Amino acid sequence: MNIIVTGSIAYDYLMSFPGSFSEQIIPEQLTRLSLSFLVDDMQKRRGGVAPNIAYTLAMLGERPMIFGTAGQDFGEYRTWLEDKGVDTRFVTQTPDKFTASFFCSTDQHSCQIASFYTGAMADDVKLSLRSLPFRPDVVIVSPTEPQAMIHFAQECTEMGVRYIFDPGQQCARATGEELRIGILGASVLICNDYEMELIRQKTDMNEADVLFHAEAVIVTKGAHGSSIYLKDRRIDVPAVPEDRIVDPTGVGDAFRGGLLKGIAVGANWEVCGRLGSVAATFALECVGGQSHEFTADEFRRRYEVNFGPMPL
């Protein structure tokens, strides 16, 4: 299956704060907020939504293709992704910019404060899915420049290509009209529970409204698993218990990688959600979105311990 993964391509700078962010915030001083956190650890990791999703999907035996823009410092990253089974031939390198960067601090309660430098990602608005030499079977439109996301969604609709709309953190920046455009042509909407609430507020659309146009709405809920809303029912998929919690960065992207594997092989929605749940827990147990590793047997064993025989 030809799976195109759009979204940010970035380096992650991941820091650990040995305390609680909430304890540093004085509610009466929010209008004059000025905080500095002394972190005791920092790691630079390969990241970005598109490579994170593609990485997990490649480990599950697919050959996903990333479609996006990176900077002059992407050469080593490209080689590494190709070695992992990700197709990067549709990644455009911008010679006068650096690859986008994500700076994230995580406290002892897994709360996060983050900033994102756009860098070469801003050039995603110059890309067109029509430039591909083939018609994709499925596209996931994941967080990048909002105008690029809407453009990709519109192109998929015009080309008759099935797409998953994954607005993610761009729910906060996108207007209600932009979100509606992305949602109305999508086969699937996927977001977390907080993002779903933003979508409700900005678009006046709830799950039932989205399902008037889409086949599924998938809402992830962290430790509480995920819910898959279909036209005739709701499927609740529990989270897979972790051996340890290391870093929540990229967990949602791993979930999407597992979900896409299920879609690629024609699995039903419950199995798709379970595959996502297993993949997410592997990611939770490692630092960053591309540090987790598993063999096919290890993945199957974990699936079957939690859900019974894996029908793939």
C-alpha positions, 0 to 999 in steps of 0.5 A: 500500500502506498502510504504518504505521511505528511507533517513536521520533520524536526529535531527534538531537544528533550529536557527533564525538570526534577520538579513540578511545573504547577508548583512554580506558577502563581495564579495571581501573577499569570499576566506577568508570567516569567519562568525559568526551569533548571533542567538536569538532563537534555537529549537531542533526538530525531523527531517530527510528527511525520518521521515518528509515525513513519518510523513505527510503521516501518518497524511493522513491515510497511514502507511509508513515504514521508512528504515534507520539507527539511533543512540543510542539516537533514543529510544524516537524518535521511540516511538513518530513516532510509536504513530503518525502512522509511522512504524519504525520496519525497522529502525536499531539502531547503539549503538555506534553512535548518530543520525544524526544532522542538524544545520540550521540558517534561516534569516529574508528572509527565507535564510538558512545556514546549516551543517549536521552531518552524525552520524549513517546515515553513516551506511545506506550503510550497509542496503539492501532492499532485507532484507525486508520480502515483496516486496514494492509497492513503495520506495522513495529514499531520501537524505542520504549517496550517496552510499546508495541512489545509492544502494537502487535505483539499488536494486529497479531496480533489484527487479522491484520495482517502486521508486521515486528518490529524490536526494535533497541536495545530488545533490551538493555532488553526481557525475554526474554518481551517479545521472544518475544511480539514475535517469535512473531506477526511475519512478519519479524524484523529486527535486526543481528548483535549484537541477534540474539545478545541475542535468542538469549541472552534467548529461547533462540531462534535463526534456525531457531526464529524461522522456525518462526513467521516467513517471514524473519529478516533480520540486518544486519552493517554493512560485511559486508552482510546475511543473509536467512534463509528456511525453505529457504535463506539469502540473503547480500546484500553492502553497497554500496561507499560513496564516503565514510563520514560518519556511521553514524547512521540507516544501519540505518533507511535499510536498512529503508526500502529493504526496505519498498519491496521489500515494497510492490512485491512484490519477492523477498527478494533484491531487497528486501535489495539495495534496503535495501543501496543505501539504507543506503549513501546514508545512510552518506555523510551526517550523520544519518538524514534528510540523504541524497537521491537521485533515482529514476535515481540510486538505480537506477543505483547498484543496477544498478552493484552488482547488475545490472538493477533489476526494479522 
